[in-house]
Amino acid sequence: MNIIRKLPGPFLVFLGACSLSFGGLIVKSFEGATLWQILFWRTVFFLIVISLYLTLTYKKQVFRSFYNLGFPGFFGGFILSLGFSGYVFAMYNTTVANANFIIQTQTIFLAIFGYFFLKEKISVITLTSIILAISGILLMVGSSLSPGQMSGNIAAFIMPISFATLILVVRKYPTVDMVPAQFVAGVFALLIGFLMSEKIMISPNDIFLGFLAGFLQLGLGFIFITIGAQRTPSAMVGIIMLTEAVLGPLWAWLFINEQPPFIVIIGGSIVIFAVLLQFYNLYTSEKKAI
């Protein structure tokens, strides 16, 4: 686990975004599970991978790691659980295009929260990257946006706000390991999924997909992001996270032959350029520091 912590923060965030990008592909592969059942089983395996990570990292000091979280860590975990659940609720009450577009506004919330609460300045290159990335996302999904239901649209905003809040807490307390906060988020999300599901049991195939979603896609993804965000400015985290929006359609195209429209390819290329521009900004900044 120490090897993971030695990797550059932005690279870890990028790995996390890559892991999360498989979410759409996995969800489309479920046979008959409802979204609340998906939330429940994904969270079961999510809690398992977080528990393994904490056990290997802290050994006999696992419970101490939760104590060290303090109120900010538990607050961040609770807010993130609302984000997990808000995403599911949005899928029920508005279009997928609406929800995905709204979730990508996390870039804006991260930059704004970082500026106001952490006094993190937004460089010209970072601001340019944000504008380019948002433009790319608009091209990718803008043509398919529809009014949708207001309740679903509002619920979709919970995910980017909760994610930005968690990253804000991570950046505010960089010496405190916030991975245990992921466990807290999982416990609350598990309870919500259990209470909202009429029945818990699903097919073995769907349980396996729940394992992929919870253990590999969500679990490893958030571990990488949480650790990487400790050493990565909030605005940069938001830019790198947009990689998820580009890779998601790519996996669907490669594995389930879901051909993306040409405008999506153009928009995705713009987002990738914005991410590369942000990495170039990091490289030049570190070079000047040396």
N, C-alpha and C positions, 0 to 999 in steps of 0.2 A: 504493500500500500504506500510505502514511502516513495517508491518509484513514480507513482501517479502524482504525488505532491511535488516532485522535482521537475515535472514537465511545465513548459510555459503556460501561464494562465489562459491567454487567448486560444492556444492550441487545444487545451482541455475543453473550453467552451465550444470550440468548433466540433470536437469529437462528440460532445453532448448533443449539439444540434443535429449532427449526422444520425445519432441513435434515435432521437425523437422523430426524425423525418420518416421513419418506417411506420409510424402510427396509422396513417391513412391506408397503407397497403394491408396492414394486419386487420384493421377494422373491416375492410371490404372482404376479407377472407372468412369472416365468421359465418357459420351456417344459419343459426336461428336464434342466437342469444340477443336479448334486448340490450339497449345501451346501459341500463342500470345493472344488468347482470355482467356486462363487460366491465363496468366500473368496479364491481365487487371482485371479480376474479383477477382482473389486472392488478388491483390493489393488494390482493392476497400475496401474489408473487412479488410485487413491489416491496412489500414489507419483509419478505424473506431475504431478498438481496440486500436490503438496507441493514437487516439484522446481521447477516453474514459479514458485511463490510465493518460494521461497528464492533463485532466480536473479534475479528481478525486485527482490527486496529487498536482497540482498547483492552482486549482480553478481560481481565478481572475489573477493569475500571469503566465498564460499559455504563453502569448506572451513574457514575460520576460525570460522564459526558452529557447526560441529560440534565444533571444539576448545573453544569457549567453553561448550559443554554441560557438560563435565566428567563425572565419574562419576554425579552425581545425574540429569543429563539422559538419559544412556544407560540408567541403571537404570529411570527412568520409562518410557522407550520400550520397553524389554524387557518390563516388567510389563504395559504396555498391549497388546502383541502377544499376551500370554497371555490377556488379556481378550477380544480379537477371536476367538481360537481357542476359548476356553472357551465363548463364546456359541454357536458352531457346534456344538461337542460336545454342549452342553446340548440343542440342537434335535434331535439324534439320539437322546438318551437320556432325555428327559423331555417333558412336555407343553409346548406353547407358553405356556399360561396360567401354569404353574409358573415357567418361565424369565422371562417378562415381570414377574411379581410380584417375584421375587427380585432382578432387575436394578434395580427401583425402590427397593430398599433403599439405593441409593447416597446418597440423601438423609441417611440415618442415619449412614452411614460418613463422609460429608463433614463433618457436624457434629461427630461424635466425634473424627475425626482432627484437625480444625481446633482443637478445644478442647484436646486433649492435646498435640499437637505444635507448634501455632502459638500457643497461649494465646489463641485468638480466643473472646471471650465470646459466649454465645448469649443474645440479648435475649428478652424475654418474647414480643414479636411474632413473632420468628423461630421460637421454640419452638412457639408456637400455630400458625404456618404449617406446620411439620413435622407436627404432630399432625393438622391438618386434611387435609394432602396425603396422608399415609399412610392416613387414614380413607377418603378418596376412592378411592385405589388399591384398598383392600380391598373396597370396594363394587363397583368395576369388574370385578375378576377373582376375588374371594373365592369366589363361588358356583360357579365353574368349576374351582377347584383340586382336584387329585387327588394321591394319594401319589406317583405317578411312580416312577422308578428313582432310587435314592440317588446313584448316580454322576453322573447328569445334573443333579440338584438341587445337588449339591456344586459341579459345574463351573460352573453358572449364577452362583454367588456370586463367581467369579473376575472377572466383568465389573464389577460395582459396586465391588469392592475395588480392582481395577486402576485404574479411572477415578478413584476417590477418592485413590489413591496419586499418580497423575499430577497431579491438581489440588493436592495437598499439596506436591509438588515445585515446581509453578508458583508457588504462594503463598509458599513458603519462599525462592525465589530470583526475585523479581519483576523484577530488572534483567536477567536472562538470558532470551533468547528461546528458548522451549521448543518452537517449531514444528519445528526439526530433530529433536526427539525423536519427532515423529510419523513422520518418515522412517525412523528406527531401528525403530519399531514395525512399520512397513509391510514392511521387509526381512525381519524375523523371521516375520511373518504370511504373507508370500509364500512363504517356504521351507516353512512348515508346510502351507499349502494345496497346494503342489507335491508334497510328499512323501506327503500323505494321499490325493491324487487318483490313480485308476488311469489316467486319461487327462486331458489338459489341454484339448483342442479341444472347443468347444461350438458351438451354432448361432449364425449372425450376429445373430439377434434377442437371444439371451441375452448375447452379447458387448456389444451396445448397452446392454442393461440393466445389465451390469457397469460400463459407462462411467457411466451415470446414478448407480449406487450408489457407485462409487468416487470419481469426479471431483466430482460435485455434492453428493450426499447426505452421504457420509462425509468427503470431502476438505475442502470448504468448511465443513462443520459443525464439524470438529475445529479448523480454523484459527481460526474465530470464537471457539470455546469457550476454546481455549488462550490467545489474546490477551486475551479478556474476563476470564478468571479471574485475570489478574495484578492486576486492580483491583477484584475482587469477593470478599467474604468467602466462605469455603468453604461454610458453611451456606446462604448465599443462592444460591450456584451450584447446590447440590442442589435447592433449592426450584424455581428457574427451570427446571432440567432436566426436572422433572416435566411440563412443557408437552408434551414429546415423547410421553408416555404418553396424553395427551388428544387431540392432533392426529392421531396414528397411526390410531386407529379412525375418525376423521372423514374422512381421505383415503380410507380403504377404503370407507366408506359413499358418498362422493360419486362416486368413480371406478369402483369395481367392484361397487357396489350391495350391499355387505356391511352389512346393517342391524344397528346395535348395539342390544343390549337396552336397555330403559328404565333399568335400574339402572346401566348404563354411562354413560348421559347424566347421571344424577344424580351419580354419582361424579366424572365429568369436570368437572361444574360446581363441585363442591367444590374440586377441584384448581386450577381456574382462579381461584377466589376466593382460595385460599392464595397463588397466584403474585401476584395483584393486591395482596394484603395485604403481601407482601414488597416489592413496588415502592413501595407507600405508605410502608413503613418506611424505604426508601432515601431517598425524597423528603423526609420529615420530618427525617431525620438530616442531609442536606445543607443543609436550610434552617436548622437549628439551628447548623450549623458556620459559616454565613454571618453 
